């Protein structure tokens, strides 16, 4: 396996773990959250995650 | 439609799973924000490491043509600390104590898949005590609240709660109202 394949696989793994963990965080905030704080945190987290992921994807595509 | 959708961020009722009909939430308590600000500050400082690294070794990175790889690695680093920060914030937001006119419910989220919910009927409360110790707790007005019940060896402890004296007063008021048959909303 050459280096580029290794980077591709690692990036795929990282992206997958990132979105699974993000889903679990959002699920917990929505499912168990009481009051307005968890909803606000969930909204900030979702927006920030999309932005950060876009940044990472752009960095990955520039490799 | 949009206004209704956005209203959940400011008007959401403090409803919870298992709430009985007509059961009103008197108080929703979380730990003092200071307890989460300190770890978040460390996470923020750690997330700045790529920026510092760039200041120190940017010349070498550019010379070797590794700048794209560096930016990619930095963004992965940021993703990790973003997740870690929100993991802690999620635990903070989900560790709650709810005081209703009927009972006290404590939800402890110790991890993503470890959750403990304990409840105590208001009429069983016998004594509430407050403990504040240390410089920051005194300065920022937070501490521990212990609720003793009529049952043997059962004590509820809520740690690092903001304004513990106020919490104690509200619990004792709820207990008196329950005993006198008055409803406290």
gemmi code that builds the backbone of each chain (N, CA, C; Angstrom):
import gemmi

chains = {
    "A": [
        ("UNK", (0.844, -1.200, 0.000), (0.000, 0.000, 0.000), (0.880, 1.252, 0.000)),
        ("UNK", (0.659, 2.147, -0.997), (1.509, 3.347, -1.017), (0.963, 4.430, -0.071)),
        ("UNK", (1.746, 5.510, 0.049), (1.445, 6.546, 1.041), (0.109, 7.252, 0.773)),
        ("UNK", (-0.179, 7.505, -0.521), (-1.423, 8.235, -0.833), (-2.657, 7.418, -0.452)),
        ("UNK", (-2.568, 6.097, -0.672), (-3.690, 5.231, -0.266), (-3.886, 5.251, 1.240)),
        ("UNK", (-2.754, 5.267, 1.952), (-2.802, 5.287, 3.419), (-3.447, 6.582, 3.917)),
        ("UNK", (-3.069, 7.706, 3.280), (-3.644, 9.008, 3.661), (-5.145, 9.017, 3.364)),
        ("UNK", (-5.525, 8.482, 2.173), (-6.952, 8.438, 1.808), (-7.759, 7.637, 2.821)),
        ("UNK", (-7.216, 6.473, 3.176), (-7.924, 5.605, 4.132), (-8.030, 6.253, 5.506)),
        ("UNK", (-6.916, 6.865, 5.938), (-6.915, 7.532, 7.252), (-7.932, 8.670, 7.263)),
        ("UNK", (-7.943, 9.469, 6.171), (-8.873, 10.599, 6.095), (-10.305, 10.093, 6.145)),
        ("UNK", (-10.579, 9.029, 5.413), (-11.931, 8.450, 5.403), (-12.331, 7.991, 6.808)),
        ("UNK", (-11.390, 7.342, 7.481), (-11.636, 6.874, 8.852), (-11.914, 8.027, 9.796)),
        ("UNK", (-11.090, 9.072, 9.677), (-11.261, 10.250, 10.554), (-12.615, 10.901, 10.300)),
        ("UNK", (-12.984, 11.057, 9.011), (-14.268, 11.698, 8.678), (-15.437, 10.879, 9.227)),
        ("UNK", (-15.306, 9.569, 9.082), (-16.376, 8.671, 9.547), (-16.535, 8.771, 11.073)),
        ("UNK", (-15.403, 8.687, 11.775), (-15.436, 8.777, 13.250), (-15.991, 10.139, 13.677)),
        ("UNK", (-15.563, 11.197, 12.950), (-16.028, 12.553, 13.279), (-17.549, 12.644, 13.191)),
        ("UNK", (-18.129, 12.149, 12.087), (-19.580, 12.298, 11.920), (-20.366, 11.371, 12.838)),
        ("UNK", (-19.811, 10.191, 13.118), (-20.507, 9.291, 14.065), (-20.536, 9.941, 15.449)),
        ("UNK", (-19.379, 10.479, 15.880), (-19.318, 11.136, 17.200), (-20.222, 12.366, 17.221)),
        ("UNK", (-20.228, 13.118, 16.116), (-21.094, 14.308, 16.049), (-22.554, 13.914, 16.187)),
        ("UNK", (-22.915, 12.826, 15.509), (-24.302, 12.348, 15.610), (-24.644, 11.992, 17.065)),
        ("UNK", (-23.725, 11.289, 17.733), (-23.972, 10.867, 19.121), (-24.125, 12.097, 20.029)),
        ("UNK", (-23.280, 13.104, 19.832), (-23.374, 14.332, 20.644), (-24.726, 15.022, 20.403)),
        ("UNK", (-25.085, 15.183, 19.125), (-26.360, 15.848, 18.813), (-27.544, 15.047, 19.342)),
        ("UNK", (-27.453, 13.730, 19.200), (-28.524, 12.854, 19.689), (-28.724, 13.058, 21.192)),
        ("UNK", (-27.624, 13.063, 21.930), (-27.725, 13.234, 23.381), (-28.314, 14.596, 23.749)),
        ("UNK", (-27.848, 15.638, 23.052), (-28.339, 16.986, 23.376), (-29.833, 17.109, 23.096)),
        ("UNK", (-30.280, 16.495, 21.994), (-31.697, 16.605, 21.628), (-32.555, 15.661, 22.471)),
        ("UNK", (-32.057, 14.452, 22.662), (-32.852, 13.407, 23.335), (-32.964, 13.630, 24.847)),
        ("UNK", (-31.861, 14.014, 25.473), (-31.862, 14.108, 26.936), (-31.802, 15.544, 27.465)),
        ("UNK", (-31.584, 16.507, 26.579), (-31.412, 17.895, 27.020), (-32.691, 18.484, 27.597)),
        ("UNK", (-32.545, 19.227, 28.659), (-33.687, 19.906, 29.291), (-33.413, 21.407, 29.262)),
        ("UNK", (-34.408, 22.183, 28.848), (-34.239, 23.631, 28.799), (-33.630, 24.079, 27.476)),
        ("UNK", (-33.261, 25.347, 27.420), (-32.787, 25.913, 26.153), (-31.294, 25.688, 25.902)),
        ("UNK", (-30.514, 25.510, 26.956), (-29.062, 25.396, 26.788), (-28.643, 24.264, 25.833)),
        ("UNK", (-29.164, 23.030, 25.998), (-28.749, 21.963, 25.079), (-29.115, 22.249, 23.621)),
        ("UNK", (-30.241, 22.950, 23.411), (-30.648, 23.279, 22.032), (-29.690, 24.283, 21.411)),
        ("UNK", (-29.313, 25.280, 22.215), (-28.346, 26.272, 21.717), (-27.007, 25.601, 21.413)),
        ("UNK", (-26.559, 24.746, 22.339), (-25.282, 24.043, 22.141), (-25.344, 23.178, 20.893)),
        ("UNK", (-26.477, 22.499, 20.704), (-26.646, 21.636, 19.533), (-26.557, 22.426, 18.243)),
        ("UNK", (-27.195, 23.599, 18.212), (-27.175, 24.434, 17.003), (-25.755, 24.918, 16.707)),
        ("UNK", (-25.064, 25.399, 17.743), (-23.681, 25.886, 17.565), (-22.788, 24.738, 17.108)),
        ("UNK", (-22.992, 23.570, 17.714), (-22.161, 22.413, 17.386), (-22.370, 21.987, 15.934)),
        ("UNK", (-23.627, 21.957, 15.495), (-23.921, 21.521, 14.122), (-23.307, 22.484, 13.107)),
        ("UNK", (-23.514, 23.784, 13.333), (-22.990, 24.789, 12.392), (-21.458, 24.729, 12.368)),
        ("UNK", (-20.861, 24.690, 13.551), (-19.397, 24.638, 13.643), (-18.832, 23.373, 13.022)),
        ("UNK", (-19.517, 22.257, 13.221), (-19.039, 20.981, 12.676), (-19.044, 21.010, 11.155)),
        ("UNK", (-20.120, 21.570, 10.585), (-20.199, 21.638, 9.118), (-19.068, 22.527, 8.589)),
        ("UNK", (-18.855, 23.675, 9.240), (-17.801, 24.594, 8.796), (-16.415, 23.959, 8.915)),
        ("UNK", (-16.156, 23.335, 10.064), (-14.836, 22.722, 10.278), (-14.610, 21.554, 9.327)),
        ("UNK", (-15.684, 20.797, 9.095), (-15.557, 19.662, 8.190), (-15.268, 20.145, 6.770)),
        ("UNK", (-15.933, 21.229, 6.354), (-15.696, 21.800, 5.019), (-14.232, 22.224, 4.900)),
        ("UNK", (-13.732, 22.861, 5.939), (-12.324, 23.299, 5.966), (-11.390, 22.092, 5.814)),
        ("UNK", (-11.705, 21.031, 6.554), (-10.859, 19.819, 6.505), (-10.936, 19.164, 5.130)),
        ("UNK", (-12.141, 19.164, 4.559), (-12.324, 18.550, 3.244), (-11.537, 19.311, 2.181)),
        ("UNK", (-11.584, 20.642, 2.278), (-10.824, 21.475, 1.329), (-9.328, 21.193, 1.490)),
        ("UNK", (-8.874, 21.119, 2.742), (-7.447, 20.827, 3.009), (-7.077, 19.454, 2.451)),
        ("UNK", (-8.000, 18.509, 2.580), (-7.744, 17.139, 2.083), (-7.679, 17.121, 0.558)),
        ("UNK", (-8.599, 17.847, -0.082), (-8.632, 17.861, -1.556), (-7.420, 18.581, -2.140)),
        ("UNK", (-6.796, 19.456, -1.335), (-5.596, 20.172, -1.805), (-4.331, 19.355, -1.663)),
        ("UNK", (-4.437, 18.195, -1.031), (-3.229, 17.379, -0.795), (-2.630, 16.882, -2.111)),
    ],
    "B": [
        ("UNK", (-43.378, 30.481, 10.840), (-42.784, 29.135, 10.844), (-41.337, 29.187, 11.371)),
        ("UNK", (-40.548, 30.122, 10.756), (-39.144, 30.261, 11.189), (-39.084, 30.750, 12.632)),
        ("UNK", (-39.992, 31.695, 12.940), (-40.014, 32.239, 14.303), (-40.345, 31.145, 15.323)),
        ("UNK", (-41.305, 30.291, 14.942), (-41.683, 29.170, 15.827), (-40.523, 28.213, 16.027)),
        ("UNK", (-39.816, 27.980, 14.910), (-38.690, 27.054, 14.955), (-37.567, 27.608, 15.852)),
        ("UNK", (-37.319, 28.920, 15.701), (-36.241, 29.546, 16.486), (-36.623, 29.735, 17.947)),
        ("UNK", (-37.925, 29.698, 18.236), (-38.370, 29.950, 19.616), (-37.877, 28.875, 20.583)),
        ("UNK", (-37.518, 27.686, 20.060), (-37.034, 26.634, 20.968), (-35.726, 27.031, 21.645)),
        ("UNK", (-35.016, 28.037, 21.067), (-33.750, 28.441, 21.666), (-33.937, 29.410, 22.832)),
        ("UNK", (-35.154, 29.961, 22.964), (-35.346, 30.888, 24.097), (-36.591, 30.619, 24.926)),
        ("UNK", (-37.526, 29.840, 24.376), (-38.773, 29.664, 25.123), (-39.046, 28.217, 25.503)),
        ("UNK", (-38.071, 27.359, 25.292), (-38.298, 25.947, 25.547), (-38.664, 25.718, 27.012)),
        ("UNK", (-39.739, 24.967, 27.226), (-40.140, 24.685, 28.597), (-39.173, 23.674, 29.193)),
        ("UNK", (-39.040, 23.714, 30.508), (-38.132, 22.770, 31.151), (-38.834, 21.424, 31.353)),
        ("UNK", (-39.356, 20.888, 30.267), (-40.053, 19.600, 30.388), (-39.025, 18.477, 30.344)),
        ("UNK", (-39.353, 17.357, 30.919), (-38.402, 16.257, 30.958), (-39.134, 14.930, 30.817)),
        ("UNK", (-38.368, 13.910, 30.484), (-38.933, 12.584, 30.286), (-39.489, 12.062, 31.618)),
        ("UNK", (-40.677, 11.534, 31.606), (-41.256, 10.983, 32.835), (-41.977, 12.020, 33.670)),
        ("UNK", (-42.149, 13.211, 33.105), (-42.847, 14.274, 33.850), (-44.335, 13.923, 33.965)),
        ("UNK", (-44.835, 14.047, 35.178), (-46.238, 13.697, 35.395), (-47.135, 14.862, 34.977)),
        ("UNK", (-48.378, 14.574, 34.604), (-49.290, 15.667, 34.230), (-49.462, 16.634, 35.411)),
        ("UNK", (-49.339, 17.905, 35.117), (-49.498, 18.926, 36.151), (-48.277, 19.118, 37.037)),
        ("UNK", (-47.210, 18.424, 36.727), (-45.986, 18.561, 37.536), (-45.145, 19.705, 36.970)),
        ("UNK", (-44.969, 20.719, 37.760), (-44.253, 21.899, 37.271), (-42.820, 21.944, 37.783)),
        ("UNK", (-41.938, 22.347, 36.892), (-40.525, 22.472, 37.276), (-40.329, 23.797, 38.002)),
        ("UNK", (-39.841, 23.703, 39.229), (-39.586, 24.917, 40.013), (-38.167, 25.420, 39.732)),
        ("UNK", (-37.265, 24.465, 39.596), (-35.858, 24.835, 39.448), (-35.117, 23.811, 38.587)),
        ("UNK", (-34.328, 24.312, 37.671), (-33.454, 23.450, 36.865), (-32.023, 23.883, 37.173)),
        ("UNK", (-31.249, 22.951, 37.716), (-29.899, 23.317, 38.175), (-28.842, 22.564, 37.373)),
        ("UNK", (-27.784, 23.299, 37.032), (-26.586, 22.666, 36.467), (-25.401, 23.100, 37.311)),
        ("UNK", (-24.273, 22.481, 37.050), (-23.070, 22.905, 37.774), (-22.720, 24.342, 37.389)),
        ("UNK", (-21.933, 24.969, 38.216), (-21.524, 26.342, 37.941), (-20.697, 26.387, 36.645)),
        ("UNK", (-20.917, 27.399, 35.794), (-20.171, 27.483, 34.519), (-18.653, 27.443, 34.694)),
        ("UNK", (-18.172, 27.879, 35.855), (-16.721, 27.875, 36.105), (-16.139, 26.461, 35.952)),
        ("UNK", (-16.931, 25.451, 36.317), (-16.438, 24.068, 36.272), (-16.220, 23.577, 34.843)),
        ("UNK", (-16.874, 24.234, 33.885), (-16.669, 23.820, 32.481), (-15.723, 24.786, 31.752)),
        ("UNK", (-15.663, 26.025, 32.230), (-14.824, 27.022, 31.553), (-13.346, 26.641, 31.637)),
        ("UNK", (-12.932, 26.116, 32.791), (-11.506, 25.774, 32.969), (-11.052, 24.686, 31.970)),
        ("UNK", (-11.745, 23.524, 31.890), (-11.318, 22.544, 30.882), (-11.426, 23.056, 29.439)),
        ("UNK", (-12.456, 23.892, 29.190), (-12.603, 24.430, 27.822), (-11.455, 25.361, 27.466)),
        ("UNK", (-10.973, 26.074, 28.466), (-9.839, 26.974, 28.251), (-8.591, 26.172, 27.862)),
        ("UNK", (-8.385, 25.046, 28.529), (-7.245, 24.175, 28.200), (-7.389, 23.623, 26.784)),
        ("UNK", (-8.599, 23.217, 26.445), (-8.842, 22.685, 25.099), (-8.560, 23.762, 24.053)),
        ("UNK", (-8.993, 24.982, 24.333), (-8.767, 26.091, 23.415), (-7.265, 26.326, 23.231)),
        ("UNK", (-6.525, 26.296, 24.340), (-5.069, 26.520, 24.262), (-4.389, 25.407, 23.468)),
        ("UNK", (-4.825, 24.162, 23.693), (-4.250, 23.035, 22.952), (-4.571, 23.125, 21.457)),
        ("UNK", (-5.764, 23.641, 21.154), (-6.142, 23.731, 19.737), (-5.313, 24.773, 18.986)),
        ("UNK", (-4.621, 25.646, 19.751), (-3.788, 26.673, 19.108), (-2.380, 26.174, 18.776)),
        ("UNK", (-2.070, 24.947, 19.169), (-0.711, 24.421, 18.959), (-0.279, 24.464, 17.474)),
        ("UNK", (-1.160, 24.076, 16.513), (-0.722, 24.173, 15.109), (-0.328, 25.593, 14.699)),
        ("UNK", (-1.043, 26.578, 15.262), (-0.730, 27.982, 14.954), (0.672, 28.338, 15.462)),
        ("UNK", (0.962, 27.867, 16.665), (2.303, 28.111, 17.241), (3.364, 27.367, 16.434)),
        ("UNK", (3.032, 26.124, 16.066), (3.980, 25.313, 15.290), (4.284, 26.002, 13.962)),
        ("UNK", (3.241, 26.592, 13.371), (3.432, 27.287, 12.086), (4.370, 28.486, 12.265)),
        ("UNK", (4.215, 29.189, 13.373), (5.085, 30.336, 13.656), (6.547, 29.894, 13.771)),
        ("UNK", (6.731, 28.703, 14.349), (8.102, 28.249, 14.637), (8.753, 27.572, 13.431)),
        ("UNK", (8.001, 26.673, 12.775), (8.653, 25.861, 11.729), (8.077, 26.077, 10.318)),
        ("UNK", (7.435, 27.226, 10.113), (6.819, 27.452, 8.795), (7.858, 27.451, 7.669)),
        ("UNK", (9.054, 27.994, 7.951), (10.109, 28.047, 6.932), (10.479, 26.650, 6.451)),
        ("UNK", (10.668, 25.765, 7.403), (11.054, 24.373, 7.079), (9.932, 23.666, 6.310)),
        ("UNK", (8.686, 23.923, 6.740), (7.521, 23.276, 6.092), (7.409, 23.735, 4.636)),
        ("UNK", (7.575, 25.031, 4.415), (7.471, 25.587, 3.053), (8.595, 25.038, 2.174)),
        ("UNK", (9.802, 24.952, 2.774), (10.973, 24.488, 2.015), (10.776, 23.061, 1.511)),
        ("UNK", (10.160, 22.237, 2.363), (9.958, 20.827, 2.003), (8.658, 20.612, 1.208)),
        ("UNK", (7.851, 21.676, 1.069), (6.592, 21.547, 0.314), (5.527, 20.756, 1.062)),
        ("UNK", (5.535, 20.887, 2.373), (4.587, 20.123, 3.196), (3.428, 21.000, 3.692)),
        ("UNK", (3.293, 22.193, 3.130), (2.295, 23.109, 3.702), (0.870, 22.551, 3.602)),
        ("UNK", (0.534, 21.912, 2.466), (-0.825, 21.340, 2.329), (-1.064, 20.244, 3.366)),
        ("UNK", (-0.032, 19.421, 3.548), (-0.144, 18.338, 4.541), (-0.283, 18.923, 5.947)),
        ("UNK", (0.457, 20.022, 6.181), (0.396, 20.669, 7.493), (-1.011, 21.220, 7.757)),
        ("UNK", (-1.604, 21.862, 6.741), (-2.952, 22.421, 6.933), (-3.982, 21.312, 7.148)),
        ("UNK", (-3.799, 20.216, 6.431), (-4.721, 19.089, 6.600), (-4.610, 18.515, 8.018)),
        ("UNK", (-3.352, 18.307, 8.450), (-3.134, 17.766, 9.807), (-3.676, 18.728, 10.868)),
        ("UNK", (-3.502, 20.038, 10.609), (-4.005, 21.039, 11.574), (-5.519, 21.004, 11.655)),
        ("UNK", (-6.171, 20.828, 10.494), (-7.641, 20.808, 10.517), (-8.157, 19.551, 11.225)),
        ("UNK", (-7.438, 18.433, 11.083), (-7.811, 17.203, 11.809), (-7.660, 17.450, 13.320)),
        ("UNK", (-6.569, 18.111, 13.678), (-6.298, 18.463, 15.076), (-7.455, 19.300, 15.643)),
        ("UNK", (-7.898, 20.297, 14.840), (-9.016, 21.152, 15.266), (-10.305, 20.352, 15.424)),
        ("UNK", (-10.547, 19.428, 14.488), (-11.755, 18.583, 14.564), (-11.758, 17.808, 15.875)),
        ("UNK", (-10.594, 17.262, 16.228), (-10.488, 16.464, 17.449), (-10.842, 17.305, 18.679)),
        ("UNK", (-10.258, 18.511, 18.759), (-10.516, 19.340, 19.942), (-11.933, 19.934, 19.936)),
        ("UNK", (-12.487, 20.130, 18.745), (-13.879, 20.576, 18.632), (-14.812, 19.523, 19.249)),
        ("UNK", (-14.576, 18.258, 18.850), (-15.384, 17.147, 19.376), (-15.180, 17.014, 20.894)),
        ("UNK", (-13.925, 17.091, 21.326), (-13.627, 16.941, 22.750), (-14.315, 18.042, 23.573)),
        ("UNK", (-14.245, 19.268, 23.075), (-14.876, 20.404, 23.760), (-16.377, 20.202, 23.883)),
        ("UNK", (-17.007, 19.769, 22.797), (-18.463, 19.597, 22.841), (-18.876, 18.339, 23.596)),
        ("UNK", (-17.971, 17.368, 23.662), (-18.245, 16.197, 24.505), (-18.383, 16.664, 25.963)),
        ("UNK", (-17.430, 17.493, 26.407), (-17.477, 18.010, 27.781), (-18.700, 18.903, 27.999)),
        ("UNK", (-19.011, 19.735, 26.975), (-20.181, 20.609, 27.093), (-21.480, 19.800, 27.157)),
        ("UNK", (-21.508, 18.686, 26.407), (-22.704, 17.824, 26.436), (-22.892, 17.232, 27.828)),
        ("UNK", (-21.797, 16.738, 28.408), (-21.888, 16.182, 29.759), (-22.331, 17.261, 30.744)),
        ("UNK", (-21.795, 18.466, 30.554), (-22.167, 19.582, 31.436), (-23.667, 19.885, 31.308)),
        ("UNK", (-24.153, 19.947, 30.069), (-25.558, 20.309, 29.848), (-26.514, 19.223, 30.326)),
        ("UNK", (-26.053, 17.963, 30.298), (-26.966, 16.865, 30.645), (-26.904, 16.465, 32.116)),
        ("UNK", (-25.934, 16.979, 32.841), (-25.900, 16.724, 34.287), (-26.781, 17.766, 34.969)),
        ("UNK", (-27.987, 17.360, 35.298), (-28.939, 18.340, 35.826), (-29.598, 17.843, 37.109)),
        ("UNK", (-30.103, 18.800, 37.833), (-30.963, 18.491, 38.979), (-32.255, 19.273, 38.740)),
        ("UNK", (-33.371, 18.557, 38.765), (-34.659, 19.218, 38.548), (-35.442, 19.168, 39.856)),
        ("UNK", (-35.924, 20.323, 40.272), (-36.780, 20.368, 41.464), (-38.187, 20.701, 40.989)),
        ("UNK", (-39.116, 19.793, 41.239), (-40.523, 20.078, 40.929), (-41.266, 20.186, 42.261)),
        ("UNK", (-42.539, 20.455, 42.226), (-43.265, 20.567, 43.498), (-43.530, 19.190, 44.106)),
        ("UNK", (-43.185, 18.109, 43.340), (-43.407, 16.758, 43.858), (-42.111, 16.025, 44.215)),
        ("UNK", (-41.060, 16.282, 43.421), (-39.836, 15.490, 43.610), (-38.590, 16.221, 43.140)),
        ("UNK", (-37.469, 15.616, 43.486), (-36.169, 16.114, 43.018), (-35.581, 15.007, 42.152)),
        ("UNK", (-35.196, 15.354, 40.917), (-34.661, 14.348, 39.999), (-33.240, 14.742, 39.618)),
        ("UNK", (-32.335, 13.832, 39.839), (-30.942, 14.094, 39.487), (-30.537, 13.211, 38.310)),
        ("UNK", (-30.099, 13.838, 37.220), (-29.620, 13.080, 36.050), (-28.122, 13.237, 35.970)),
        ("UNK", (-27.442, 12.118, 35.975), (-25.979, 12.150, 35.875), (-25.552, 11.473, 34.587)),
        ("UNK", (-24.953, 12.243, 33.697), (-24.425, 11.692, 32.452), (-22.918, 11.560, 32.649)),
        ("UNK", (-22.447, 10.333, 32.817), (-21.021, 10.136, 33.122), (-20.201, 9.851, 31.876)),
        ("UNK", (-20.875, 9.611, 30.777), (-20.219, 9.347, 29.496), (-21.329, 9.249, 28.476)),
        ("UNK", (-20.987, 8.974, 27.224), (-22.045, 8.894, 26.220), (-23.066, 7.800, 26.560)),
        ("UNK", (-22.566, 6.679, 27.059), (-23.463, 5.549, 27.259), (-23.551, 5.123, 28.729)),
        ("UNK", (-23.321, 6.080, 29.609), (-23.440, 5.808, 31.045), (-24.272, 6.922, 31.680)),
        ("UNK", (-25.474, 6.564, 32.071), (-26.398, 7.577, 32.562), (-27.116, 7.064, 33.800)),
        ("UNK", (-27.233, 7.931, 34.788), (-27.891, 7.521, 36.021), (-28.951, 8.571, 36.387)),
        ("UNK", (-30.137, 8.118, 36.676), (-31.204, 9.040, 37.072), (-31.717, 8.609, 38.445)),
        ("UNK", (-31.661, 9.515, 39.415), (-32.174, 9.207, 40.753), (-33.268, 10.212, 41.076)),
        ("UNK", (-34.252, 9.762, 41.804), (-35.283, 10.720, 42.204), (-35.683, 10.557, 43.664)),
        ("UNK", (-36.169, 11.635, 44.167), (-36.475, 11.704, 45.596), (-37.767, 12.492, 45.758)),
        ("UNK", (-38.726, 11.917, 46.470), (-39.987, 12.635, 46.668), (-39.796, 13.742, 47.696)),
        ("UNK", (-40.357, 14.867, 47.378), (-40.181, 16.065, 48.213), (-40.602, 15.796, 49.664)),
        ("UNK", (-41.660, 14.996, 49.834), (-42.146, 14.796, 51.215), (-41.151, 14.010, 52.069)),
        ("UNK", (-40.150, 13.370, 51.427), (-39.166, 12.600, 52.193), (-37.953, 13.435, 52.622)),
        ("UNK", (-37.889, 14.657, 52.116), (-36.739, 15.508, 52.455), (-36.826, 15.939, 53.915)),
        ("UNK", (-35.734, 15.750, 54.624), (-35.725, 16.152, 56.034), (-34.828, 17.352, 56.285)),
        ("UNK", (-33.723, 17.362, 55.566), (-32.747, 18.396, 55.863), (-31.944, 18.716, 54.594)),
        ("UNK", (-31.622, 19.965, 54.427), (-30.793, 20.365, 53.280), (-29.606, 21.155, 53.814)),
        ("UNK", (-28.412, 20.752, 53.414), (-27.244, 21.520, 53.871), (-26.386, 21.947, 52.691)),
        ("UNK", (-25.642, 23.006, 52.921), (-24.820, 23.618, 51.866), (-23.376, 23.629, 52.313)),
        ("UNK", (-22.475, 23.322, 51.380), (-21.052, 23.347, 51.732), (-20.298, 24.127, 50.648)),
        ("UNK", (-19.675, 25.189, 51.067), (-18.837, 25.971, 50.153), (-17.429, 25.967, 50.702)),
        ("UNK", (-16.487, 25.537, 49.903), (-15.109, 25.568, 50.411), (-14.145, 25.926, 49.295)),
        ("UNK", (-13.143, 26.683, 49.659), (-12.133, 27.089, 48.683), (-12.349, 28.511, 48.191)),
        ("UNK", (-11.295, 29.044, 47.618), (-11.271, 30.440, 47.178), (-12.285, 30.698, 46.060)),
        ("UNK", (-12.229, 29.868, 45.005), (-13.090, 30.101, 43.848), (-14.568, 29.902, 44.174)),
        ("UNK", (-14.862, 28.891, 45.004), (-16.261, 28.628, 45.359), (-16.844, 29.793, 46.153)),
        ("UNK", (-16.027, 30.355, 47.034), (-16.498, 31.486, 47.830), (-16.664, 32.726, 46.951)),
        ("UNK", (-15.663, 32.955, 46.103), (-15.682, 34.147, 45.249), (-16.817, 34.095, 44.233)),
        ("UNK", (-17.005, 32.934, 43.604), (-17.980, 32.826, 42.522), (-19.338, 32.289, 42.981)),
        ("UNK", (-19.450, 32.052, 44.266), (-20.714, 31.612, 44.865), (-21.237, 30.299, 44.275)),
        ("UNK", (-20.454, 29.259, 44.459), (-20.967, 27.932, 44.135), (-20.464, 26.930, 45.168)),
        ("UNK", (-21.157, 25.807, 45.265), (-20.791, 24.820, 46.270), (-21.647, 23.578, 46.170)),
        ("UNK", (-21.574, 22.738, 47.200), (-22.299, 21.462, 47.180), (-23.570, 21.569, 48.032)),
        ("UNK", (-24.595, 20.900, 47.566), (-25.854, 20.865, 48.317), (-26.143, 19.410, 48.673)),
        ("UNK", (-26.391, 19.146, 49.959), (-26.734, 17.783, 50.397), (-28.176, 17.763, 50.866)),
        ("UNK", (-28.905, 16.793, 50.363), (-30.308, 16.645, 50.771), (-30.436, 15.334, 51.519)),
        ("UNK", (-30.770, 15.425, 52.802), (-30.969, 14.213, 53.603), (-32.444, 13.824, 53.569)),
        ("UNK", (-32.649, 12.515, 53.478), (-34.035, 12.053, 53.393), (-34.418, 11.297, 54.665)),
        ("UNK", (-35.712, 10.976, 54.727), (-36.211, 10.222, 55.880), (-35.712, 8.775, 55.823)),
        ("UNK", (-35.412, 8.298, 54.628), (-34.941, 6.916, 54.507), (-33.554, 6.772, 55.109)),
        ("UNK", (-33.253, 5.559, 55.529), (-31.955, 5.328, 56.170), (-30.814, 5.459, 55.162)),
        ("UNK", (-29.793, 6.156, 55.590), (-28.552, 6.273, 54.831), (-28.739, 6.697, 53.380)),
        ("UNK", (-29.758, 7.489, 53.109), (-29.930, 7.972, 51.732), (-29.693, 9.469, 51.723)),
        ("UNK", (-28.722, 9.856, 50.980), (-28.398, 11.276, 50.919), (-28.149, 11.657, 49.465)),
        ("UNK", (-28.722, 12.757, 49.045), (-28.501, 13.243, 47.686), (-27.478, 14.367, 47.756)),
        ("UNK", (-26.443, 14.240, 46.937), (-25.432, 15.296, 46.907), (-25.361, 15.894, 45.509)),
        ("UNK", (-25.488, 17.188, 45.443), (-25.354, 17.885, 44.163), (-24.093, 18.739, 44.276)),
        ("UNK", (-23.141, 18.451, 43.399), (-21.834, 19.100, 43.535), (-21.694, 20.326, 42.633)),
        ("UNK", (-20.960, 21.295, 43.145), (-20.561, 22.511, 42.424), (-21.744, 23.231, 41.765)),
        ("UNK", (-22.770, 23.381, 42.554), (-23.988, 24.048, 42.092), (-23.849, 25.560, 42.303)),
        ("UNK", (-24.352, 26.332, 41.333), (-24.314, 27.790, 41.479), (-25.345, 28.235, 42.525)),
        ("UNK", (-25.008, 29.216, 43.285), (-25.866, 29.789, 44.341), (-26.516, 28.709, 45.208)),
        ("UNK", (-25.726, 27.924, 45.924), (-26.296, 26.808, 46.692), (-27.279, 27.230, 47.786)),
        ("UNK", (-27.060, 28.419, 48.372), (-27.980, 28.867, 49.436), (-29.381, 29.085, 48.873)),
        ("UNK", (-29.414, 29.679, 47.672), (-30.696, 29.933, 47.015), (-31.396, 28.604, 46.702)),
        ("UNK", (-30.606, 27.639, 46.247), (-31.147, 26.314, 45.919), (-31.730, 25.666, 47.181)),
        ("UNK", (-30.978, 25.779, 48.271), (-31.439, 25.211, 49.550), (-32.773, 25.843, 49.965)),
        ("UNK", (-32.851, 27.172, 49.847), (-34.091, 27.868, 50.223), (-35.270, 27.395, 49.376)),
        ("UNK", (-35.025, 27.253, 48.081), (-36.118, 26.845, 47.184), (-36.578, 25.420, 47.512)),
        ("UNK", (-35.615, 24.528, 47.787), (-35.989, 23.142, 48.131), (-36.795, 23.132, 49.442)),
        ("UNK", (-36.316, 23.895, 50.419), (-37.011, 23.909, 51.717), (-38.415, 24.510, 51.592)),
        ("UNK", (-38.533, 25.506, 50.702), (-39.831, 26.126, 50.450), (-40.777, 25.102, 49.812)),
        ("UNK", (-40.227, 24.319, 48.868), (-41.033, 23.283, 48.197), (-41.482, 22.230, 49.206)),
        ("UNK", (-40.580, 21.887, 50.133), (-40.904, 20.889, 51.171), (-42.029, 21.416, 52.068)),
        ("UNK", (-41.906, 22.677, 52.499), (-42.937, 23.257, 53.366), (-44.272, 23.314, 52.642)),
        ("UNK", (-44.245, 23.706, 51.366), (-45.489, 23.797, 50.604), (-46.138, 22.433, 50.463)),
        ("UNK", (-45.308, 21.415, 50.225), (-45.829, 20.050, 50.076), (-46.492, 19.610, 51.378)),
        ("UNK", (-45.823, 19.929, 52.478), (-46.352, 19.487, 53.784), (-47.616, 20.246, 54.161)),
        ("UNK", (-47.652, 21.533, 53.772), (-48.839, 22.312, 54.143), (-49.953, 22.164, 53.106)),
        ("UNK", (-49.638, 21.461, 52.026), (-50.663, 21.223, 51.008), (-50.808, 22.347, 50.011)),
        ("UNK", (-49.943, 23.343, 50.120), (-49.991, 24.449, 49.165), (-49.169, 24.087, 47.946)),
        ("UNK", (-49.572, 24.616, 46.817), (-48.853, 24.334, 45.585), (-47.863, 25.462, 45.316)),
        ("UNK", (-46.604, 25.092, 45.042), (-45.580, 26.104, 44.754), (-45.225, 26.023, 43.276)),
        ("UNK", (-45.532, 27.057, 42.496), (-45.222, 27.025, 41.054), (-44.165, 28.058, 40.711)),
    ],
}
model = gemmi.Model(1)
for chain_id, residues in chains.items():
    chain = gemmi.Chain(chain_id)
    for i, (resn, *xyz) in enumerate(residues, 1):
        res = gemmi.Residue()
        res.name, res.seqid = resn, gemmi.SeqId(i, " ")
        for name, pos in zip(("N", "CA", "C"), xyz):
            atom = gemmi.Atom()
            atom.name, atom.element = name, gemmi.Element(name[0])
            atom.pos, atom.b_iso = gemmi.Position(*pos), 0.0
            res.add_atom(atom)
        chain.add_residue(res)
    model.add_chain(chain)
structure = gemmi.Structure()
structure.add_model(model)
structure.setup_entities()
